[in-house]
């Protein structure tokens, strides 16, 4: 590659949105269990199901959320009235965010890009919106009485809040940070989970022993599912085919088939259950047992408890997404871009007849889907290719029946600059071959048509993409 005389950037935004996520896990994710009475967080290595470390935090740790990238964990300490931030690379507390004097933070959720944190305040009946870059509270949103569970949809446009004492779910528009709807559910909604398409919200209703399934397009309850006694936490597996509900008062987990929204199994487990989450593969379910100071692990393929509960701190709660997931697919990408018609400026002078420019770079795809990741590509010839950038959305589509295979697909707007002259258009990418772990797949595009900014001529060029997975 030639040495560049100036920066030449191609920025690609990766997002799977409603496309299926992948089921290949990163090595050794961790579960972060908030222990209310021992004022700490137990870090469980879910590869070995052992406690790797214990992290001291403030008084009353309750809600917990790991960001999608797997770099940060946020812990709401209600008695301390703070949110603690844990760096997952060192397993140390790196910052504390003080809340208001009357807030009592209980639930916490983070959007998929990791830029916004949403904290429910049981004392003030509000949700604090926090900018994760500087830890500032940028908005305070009034909701119902005693908000606990909170969840963000994959696109980050809506936040759902379970209000225990008013029996409705508040729907927050994240652009305006205002409540745009309230959905009446069962009595005492506590835990929440949004499915991967963002079209359904599962609300566990503590006092009516059921789960309300909310249609997010109409903000109405589409069905109600009877489960065990006093359901608290609720979690979805990575593929979104199963919902798991921790029933506190009868020590069981209800397994819901999300296609039919019916209970397909009930698993006796633990003692006084609270938080629940699945591992990245979706083959293990972790549930915090408040009454026995343990975490139980369920084999999701057999719906049976794996012998040997994990001893943690005192009174584990773990309300929220307490297992960090992180990137699971990494690789390199090469682009071959060929202009197939002349480019002229506004005066009619030919700027370029034809040329071909190779571009290389790297990418990461994230297991949950919807995370916009910036990937930088560098042109080999900066004299022609002064800038190339894209706001395309490139995603993954799972190969039917193959959880370790995927295709790159997507579309988006694209812009190129040639010595002050800009070409714009839309590109559509369609997977030609499947991508496999440690394998190679090719992705080819249809023809991109664009118009020179300020000119009248239409030019075309093609973009061929080859992706090589390294993980």
C-alpha positions in Angstrom: 0.0 0.0 0.0 1.3 3.5 -0.9 2.0 5.9 1.8 -0.8 8.4 2.1 -0.2 12.0 1.6 -3.5 12.9 3.3 -6.1 11.1 5.3 -8.5 9.1 3.1 -11.4 7.7 5.0 -14.3 5.5 4.3 -16.7 5.2 7.2 -19.1 2.3 7.3 -21.9 2.1 9.7 -22.7 -1.5 10.6 -26.2 -2.3 11.9 -28.3 -5.4 11.7 -31.6 -3.7 12.8 -34.3 -6.3 12.3 -32.0 -8.8 10.7 -31.2 -11.9 12.6 -28.3 -11.9 15.0 -25.5 -14.4 15.2 -25.1 -17.2 17.7 -21.3 -17.5 17.9 -20.0 -16.3 21.2 -16.9 -14.4 22.2 -14.6 -16.2 24.6 -15.6 -16.2 28.2 -18.2 -13.5 28.7 -19.0 -12.5 32.3 -22.1 -12.2 34.4 -22.2 -9.3 36.8 -24.5 -10.1 39.8 -25.5 -7.2 42.1 -25.6 -8.3 45.7 -27.8 -6.0 47.6 -26.8 -6.6 51.2 -23.1 -7.3 50.7 -22.7 -4.1 48.7 -20.7 -5.7 45.9 -20.9 -7.3 42.4 -19.9 -10.9 41.8 -18.2 -11.4 38.5 -19.0 -14.9 37.1 -17.0 -16.4 34.2 -19.8 -18.0 32.3 -17.3 -20.2 30.5 -16.4 -22.0 33.7 -19.4 -20.9 35.9 -17.1 -19.8 38.7 -16.8 -16.4 40.5 -13.7 -14.7 39.0 -13.8 -11.6 41.1 -15.9 -9.6 43.6 -16.1 -5.8 43.1 -17.1 -3.5 45.9 -19.7 -0.8 45.0 -22.0 1.4 47.0 -24.9 0.6 49.3 -27.8 -1.2 47.9 -26.7 -2.4 44.4 -29.8 -3.4 42.5 -30.2 -2.8 38.7 -27.4 -3.7 36.4 -26.7 -3.3 32.7 -23.7 -4.2 30.5 -23.2 -2.3 27.3 -23.4 -4.2 24.0 -19.7 -3.8 23.2 -18.9 -5.4 26.5 -16.6 -2.7 27.8 -18.7 -1.2 30.6 -21.1 -2.3 33.3 -23.5 0.1 35.0 -24.8 -0.6 38.5 -27.6 1.3 40.2 -27.1 1.6 44.0 -30.3 2.8 45.5 -29.2 3.4 49.1 -26.1 5.2 47.9 -28.1 7.2 45.2 -25.4 6.6 42.7 -24.7 4.7 39.5 -21.3 2.9 39.5 -19.4 2.3 36.3 -17.2 -0.8 36.0 -14.5 -1.2 33.4 -14.7 -4.8 32.2 -11.1 -5.0 31.1 -9.9 -4.4 34.7 -13.0 -5.2 36.7 -12.6 -2.0 38.6 -15.0 0.9 39.4 -13.8 3.8 37.2 -16.5 6.4 37.9 -19.6 7.2 40.0 -22.6 9.2 38.9 -24.4 10.9 41.7 -28.2 11.0 41.3 -30.7 13.5 42.9 -31.3 13.5 46.6 -34.8 12.0 46.2 -34.1 9.7 43.3 -33.4 6.1 44.7 -32.1 4.6 41.5 -33.3 1.0 40.9 -33.3 0.0 37.3 -30.7 0.7 34.6 -30.4 0.1 30.8 -28.1 1.3 28.1 -28.8 1.8 24.4 -27.0 -0.3 21.8 -24.4 2.3 20.8 -23.6 2.8 24.5 -24.1 6.5 24.3 -27.1 6.8 26.6 -27.9 5.4 30.0 -31.5 5.2 31.4 -31.9 5.0 35.1 -35.3 4.5 36.9 -35.7 6.4 40.1 -38.1 4.7 42.4 -38.1 7.6 44.9 -38.8 10.5 42.5 -40.9 8.6 39.9 -38.6 9.6 37.1 -36.1 8.3 34.6 -32.7 10.0 34.4 -31.1 10.1 30.9 -27.3 10.1 31.1 -24.7 10.9 28.5 -22.1 8.2 28.9 -19.4 10.3 27.3 -19.2 12.7 30.2 -21.6 11.1 32.7 -23.9 14.1 32.8 -27.7 13.9 33.3 -29.1 15.5 30.2 -32.8 14.9 30.9 -35.2 13.9 33.7 -38.4 12.2 32.5 -41.5 11.9 34.8 -43.1 8.5 34.6 -45.4 6.4 36.8 -45.1 5.5 40.5 -42.2 3.3 41.6 -40.5 2.6 38.3 -38.2 -0.4 38.4 -37.5 -2.3 35.2 -36.3 -0.4 32.1 -35.4 -1.5 28.6 -34.4 0.2 25.3 -35.5 -1.0 21.9 -32.7 -2.1 19.4 -32.9 1.1 17.3 -32.7 3.2 20.4 -35.8 5.2 19.6 -37.9 4.1 22.5 -37.4 3.3 26.2 -39.9 1.3 28.2 -40.4 1.7 31.9 -42.3 -0.6 34.3 -44.1 1.4 36.9 -44.8 -1.0 39.8 -47.4 1.0 41.7 -49.4 2.4 38.8 -49.6 -0.8 36.7 -48.6 0.7 33.4 -45.6 0.8 31.2 -44.3 4.3 30.1 -43.1 4.7 26.6 -40.4 7.3 26.2 -39.4 8.9 22.8 -35.6 9.2 23.0 -35.5 12.1 20.6 -37.6 14.4 22.8 -37.1 12.5 26.1 -40.8 12.7 26.8 -43.4 10.0 27.5 -45.5 9.5 24.4 -47.7 6.7 25.6 -48.7 4.7 28.7 -49.7 1.1 28.3 -51.9 -0.5 31.0 -50.6 -3.9 31.8 -51.1 -6.4 34.7 -50.8 -5.4 38.3 -47.3 -4.4 39.5 -45.1 -4.5 36.4 -41.5 -5.1 37.4 -39.1 -6.5 34.8 -39.1 -5.8 31.1 -37.5 -7.2 27.9 -37.8 -6.0 24.3 -37.5 -8.5 21.4 -34.8 -8.1 18.7 -37.1 -6.6 16.1 -38.4 -4.0 18.7 -42.0 -5.0 17.9 -42.8 -6.7 21.3 -42.2 -5.9 24.9 -42.5 -8.5 27.6 -43.6 -7.1 31.0 -43.5 -9.3 34.1 -46.4 -8.3 36.4 -45.5 -9.1 40.0 -48.9 -9.0 41.6 -51.0 -10.6 38.9 -48.7 -13.5 38.2 -48.6 -12.9 34.5 -46.7 -11.4 31.6 -48.1 -8.7 29.3 -47.0 -8.8 25.7 -47.0 -5.2 24.3 -47.4 -4.5 20.6 -45.0 -1.6 20.2 -46.6 -0.4 16.9 -49.9 0.3 18.6 -48.8 0.5 22.2 -51.4 -1.9 23.3 -51.3 -5.3 25.1 -51.7 -8.0 22.4 -51.8 -11.0 24.8 -51.4 -11.9 28.5 -49.5 -15.0 29.6 -50.1 -16.6 32.9 -46.8 -17.6 34.6 -45.7 -18.4 38.2 -46.1 -16.4 41.3 -44.7 -12.9 41.6 -42.7 -12.8 38.3 -39.7 -10.4 38.6 -37.0 -10.6 35.9 -37.7 -11.4 32.3 -35.1 -12.1 29.5 -35.0 -13.1 25.9 -32.5 -15.5 24.3 -30.3 -14.0 21.5 -32.5 -15.4 18.7 -35.6 -14.1 20.3 -37.4 -17.4 20.2 -37.7 -17.9 23.9 -38.5 -15.6 26.9 -37.5 -16.6 30.4 -39.4 -15.4 33.4 -38.1 -15.6 37.0 -41.0 -16.3 39.4 -40.0 -15.1 42.8 -42.6 -16.7 45.1 -42.8 -20.2 43.7 -39.1 -20.6 42.8 -39.6 -21.4 39.1 -38.7 -20.1 35.7 -41.4 -20.0 33.0 -40.2 -20.7 29.5 -42.3 -18.9 26.8 -42.3 -19.8 23.2 -42.4 -16.3 21.6 -43.9 -17.5 18.4 -47.1 -18.5 20.1 -46.6 -16.5 23.3 -47.5 -19.5 25.4 -45.6 -21.2 28.3 -43.9 -24.3 27.0 -42.1 -25.3 30.2 -41.8 -24.5 33.9 -38.5 -25.2 35.6 -38.2 -25.5 39.4 -35.1 -23.6 40.5 -33.5 -21.6 43.3 -35.0 -19.7 46.2 -36.7 -16.3 45.8 -35.8 -15.5 42.2 -35.0 -12.0 40.9 -32.9 -11.1 37.9 -32.5 -13.4 34.9 -30.4 -13.4 31.7 -29.1 -15.7 28.9 -25.5 -16.2 27.7 -24.5 -15.1 24.2 -25.0 -18.5 22.7 -28.5 -18.8 24.2 -27.9 -22.3 25.5 -27.6 -21.2 29.2 -29.9 -19.2 31.4 -28.6 -17.5 34.6 -31.0 -16.6 37.4 -30.2 -14.9 40.7 -31.6 -16.5 43.8 -32.2 -13.8 46.4 -33.1 -16.2 49.2 -30.1 -18.6 48.9 -27.3 -16.2 47.8 -26.6 -18.2 44.7 -27.0 -18.0 40.9 -28.5 -21.1 39.2 -27.7 -22.1 35.6 -30.3 -23.7 33.4 -29.5 -25.7 30.3 -31.7 -24.1 27.7 -31.6 -27.1 25.4 -33.1 -29.4 28.0 -34.8 -26.9 30.3 -33.1 -28.5 33.3 -31.0 -26.9 36.1 -27.3 -27.7 35.8 -26.2 -29.2 39.2 -24.0 -27.0 41.3 -25.4 -23.5 42.0 -22.8 -20.7 42.1 -22.3 -19.0 45.5 -22.3 -15.2 45.2 -22.7 -12.3 47.7 -25.6 -11.6 50.0 -29.1 -11.1 48.5 -28.3 -11.1 44.8 -30.8 -9.1 42.7 -29.3 -8.6 39.2 -32.2 -6.8 37.7 -31.3 -6.1 34.0 -29.0 -7.3 31.3 -26.2 -8.5 33.6 -24.2 -10.6 31.0 -21.9 -8.7 28.8 -21.9 -10.0 25.2 -19.2 -8.2 23.2 -18.2 -8.6 19.5 -18.3 -12.1 18.1 -17.4 -11.6 14.5 -14.3 -9.8 13.4 -12.6 -9.6 10.0 -11.1 -7.7 7.2 -12.8 -6.2 4.2 -11.5 -5.2 0.8 -13.4 -2.9 -1.6 -12.7 -2.7 -5.4 -14.4 0.5 -6.7 -14.4 1.1 -10.4 -15.8 4.2 -12.1 -17.5 3.2 -15.4 -18.4 6.5 -17.0 -16.6 9.9 -17.2 -16.9 12.4 -14.4 -17.2 16.1 -15.5 -17.3 19.2 -13.5 -20.0 21.9 -13.7 -18.2 23.5 -16.6 -18.3 20.3 -18.6 -14.6 19.5 -18.3 -13.8 15.9 -17.9 -12.2 15.2 -14.5 -11.7 11.5 -14.7 -12.3 9.0 -17.6 -12.2 5.7 -15.8 -10.3 4.5 -12.7 -10.3 1.7 -10.2 -9.5 2.2 -6.5 -8.9 -0.6 -3.9 -9.9 0.1 -0.3 -9.2 -2.1 2.7 -10.3 -2.1 6.3 -11.7 -4.1 9.2 -15.1 -4.7 10.8 -16.8 -6.0 13.9 -20.3 -7.4 14.1 -22.1 -7.5 17.4 -24.2 -10.4 18.7 -27.3 -8.4 19.6 -27.6 -6.5 16.4 -28.4 -2.8 15.8 -25.1 -1.4 17.1 -23.7 1.2 14.7 -20.0 0.6 14.5 -17.6 3.0 12.8 -15.1 1.2 10.6 -12.3 3.2 8.8 -11.1 2.2 5.4 -8.1 3.7 3.6 -7.6 4.3 -0.1 -4.4 3.3 -1.7 -4.3 6.3 -4.0 -4.9 9.6 -2.2 -4.3 11.7 -5.4 -7.6 10.5 -6.9 -9.5 9.4 -3.8 -9.4 12.3 -1.5 -12.4 11.1 0.6 -14.8 8.3 0.5 -17.4 8.0 3.2 -20.7 6.1 3.7 -23.6 6.1 6.0 -24.6 2.7 4.7 -26.1 0.1 7.0 -24.4 -3.2 6.5 -25.8 -6.0 8.5 -25.9 -9.8 8.9 -28.5 -12.2 7.9 -28.3 -15.6 9.5 -28.3 -18.6 7.2 -31.4 -20.7 7.9 -30.6 -23.6 10.2 -26.9 -22.5 10.5 -26.2 -20.6 13.7 -22.5 -20.2 12.9 -23.1 -18.8 9.4 -24.2 -15.5 8.1 -24.4 -13.3 5.0 -23.6 -9.6 4.8 -26.5 -7.6 3.5 -27.6 -4.0 3.5 -28.2 -0.7 1.8 -27.5 3.0 2.3 -26.4 6.3 1.0 -22.9 6.9 -0.1 -20.7 9.9 -0.9 -17.4 10.2 -2.7 -15.3 13.4 -3.1 -12.9 13.9 -6.1 -10.7 17.0 -5.7 -13.7 19.0 -4.6 -16.3 17.3 -6.8 -18.8 15.1 -5.0 -20.5 11.9 -6.2 -23.5 10.6 -4.3 -25.8 7.6 -4.7 -27.3 4.5 -3.0 -25.6 1.1 -2.8 -27.3 -2.2 -2.2 -25.2 -5.1 -0.9 -26.4 -8.7 -1.3 -24.6 -11.7 0.2 -23.2 -14.0 -2.5 -21.6 -16.6 -0.2 -22.1 -17.4 3.5 -19.6 -16.2 6.1 -18.4 -18.7 8.6 -16.2 -18.5 11.6 -12.6 -18.6 10.3 -13.9 -18.7 6.8 -14.2 -16.5 3.7 -17.3 -15.1 2.2 -17.9 -12.7 -0.7 -20.4 -9.9 -0.8 -21.2 -8.3 -4.2 -23.2 -5.1 -4.8 -25.6 -4.1 -7.5 -24.6 -1.1 -9.6 -24.5 2.2 -7.8 -25.8 5.2 -9.7 -24.9 8.7 -8.6 -25.0 12.3 -9.7 -22.2 14.8 -9.5 -23.0 17.6 -7.0 -23.5 20.8 -9.1 -23.4 18.9 -12.4 -26.0 17.4 -14.7 -24.3 14.2 -15.8 -25.1 10.8 -14.3 -22.3 8.5 -13.6 -22.2 4.8 -12.5 -19.7 2.7 -10.7 -19.6 -0.7 -9.1 -18.5 -1.7 -5.6 -17.4 -5.3 -5.0 -16.8 -6.3 -1.4 -14.9 -9.3 -0.1 -15.1 -10.1 3.6 -12.7 -12.4 5.4 -13.6 -13.5 9.0 -10.7 -13.8 11.4 -12.8 -14.8 14.5 
